Amino acid sequence: MLYLLASCIALLLGPIFYRFFSTENGLQKGLDGFIFVSLGGLVLLHILPELLEHGGFLAIIFVIIGIWGPTASEKLFHRYSEVTHNLTLTLGIAGLLLHTITDGGAMVLAQQDDTSILLALGIILHRLPVGLAIWWLVKPQVGSRWAMAVLAAMMVLTGVGYFAGEQMLTQLSLDNTVYLQAFVTGSILHVVLHQPHDHHSPEQSSSQHPEKHEYHAGIGSLLGIGLLFLLLMFDSGGHEHHHHDHSTEQLVDWVTTLAPVLLLSYAVAGLRFKFGLSPQSSHLGKRWLQRLAGPEALIITALLLGPLVALFQIISLLVIGVLLSYSRVEPTDPHLSIPESPLRFGFAHIIDRSAPWIILSLVLANLIGHPSVPLENPITQVIVLMVLFLPMRFCNLGGAVLALSLAYSGWSMPAVMLALIAAPIFNLAQLKLMTWVQRALVIGLIITCLAFTAMFQPQWHSVLTIPEPISIVSIVILAGLFAASLLRLGPRKFMARIMLLKDKAHAHSHSHGEHKH
């Protein structure tokens, strides 16, 4: 009973925090950063693995529909975009309400003698961002009375889940409602990604120390990351959540392996910049070399997947790069401004551009490499990756990290090679800059490279073993560099490349019915 009371109090803390933080624009930015990271991370690291456990690959399809469906509807039916957005908001809140019932049921499990108290603490802690998010989403749209009504409903439903008989919990179990929950989970992500309201005009926000306000947003997002870290620690305390534990352990293993090599890659990026290999080079071939390989991305492949895989990657990228240079195709998403210092180029500029993709690659591989997602056929794996790459503009380091994570998840070599050679170019933005003949040639070359990989089946293996103390120090340094990037840009600008948004905040589009893409 004490756990139930504590979880309801955690929900009620939301309005208090909101009132305290929404008095000044900078603090409000911090609140936005906190919710953006904590609620988004909660969905990606806590809810989605659970959905995959029960619904398999089809659950991901429903999540994607939930994320992109409202955006597509708003573009198709521009006049009714506000109605669409409000409907999405309602669905997202309904999803959180549904999840609340399962929280109540989980607290009954947490009270059993053989269950760790950490499970209950995890449930209570993750109610903080949920309560805050409800107030943040609902109050500006329909007022504080409705926001309080939603919070009251959440508390009632928690009680229902806590006191309900096993029969009701069985009816509402994930096995029975997994696809509905996957769809509304996508709706939650859509609402979090596209900030639904705007307290201040764009002019006001941009004129009053925007850097300071982005710094506040960055601090808020770092606090959100801290909360997520606590949740992951607590999550592994309950034996009922063993799949989360496995998922978390896998991520930790990847990061431990990757961190020292990533730092080396960033150092090499600074070094090649010092010796004149700049993204603003007048030579098209050099620009394509940097887009496709860096060459710092080759270090990840060579050291963590082996020289043979790196050789296949180099030959494939060389052929594709020569074709693109000869055809005079320009790389998309050029570097508009770059620092003069090689150190700042390698450890600030390149990190700003690659960090979101590296994080996304680890999360993606953790999801699609999940044991519950039956993607064992190499052709199916390749098709899934191609569909995944189309709406995105991966950088070469993101592609290398994705390839590494997929290899460690047991995916086929053609799928791993596809991530290594096609991630930076196989996207709609880049394909639009090509003629039909150029597109056909590039796709044909990619398929040929994959066919050779399937024929020769180069085996991957890590060529170095790094002592644990060095890995831990590397993780701390890398976390500091990523945190500095988050503070510089703010969470929304940090993630803007992944979401295919301009650097201008997409936040204002919903409130004014304008879509500036």
Buried (B, 14 or more C-beta within 10 A) or exposed (E): EEBBEBBBEBBBBBBEBBEEBBEEBBBBBBBBBBBBBBBBBBBBBBBBBBBBBBBBBBBBBBBBBBBBBBBEBBEEEEEEBEEBBBBBBBBBBBBBBBBBBBBBBBBBBBBEEEBBEBBBBBBBBBBBBBBBBBBBBBBBBBEBEEBBEBBEBBBBBBBBBBEBEEEBBEEBBBEEBBBBBBBBBBBBBBBBBBBBBBEBEEEEBEEEEEEEBBBBBBBBBBBBBEBBEBBBBBBBBBEEBEBBBBBBEBBEEBBBBBBBBBBBBBBBBBBBBBEEBBBEBEEBEBBBBBBBBBBBBBBBBBBBBBBBBBEBBBEBBEBBBEBBBEBEBEBBBEBEEBEEBBEBBBBBBBBBBBBBBBBBBBBBBBBBBBEBBEBEEBEBBBBBBBEBBEBBBBBBBBBBBBBBBBBBBEBBBBBBBBBBBBBBBBBEBBBEEBEEEBBEBBBEBBBEBBEBBBEEEBEBEBEEEBEEEEBEBBBEBBBEBBBBBBBBBBBBBBBBBBBBBEEBBBBBBBBEBEEEE
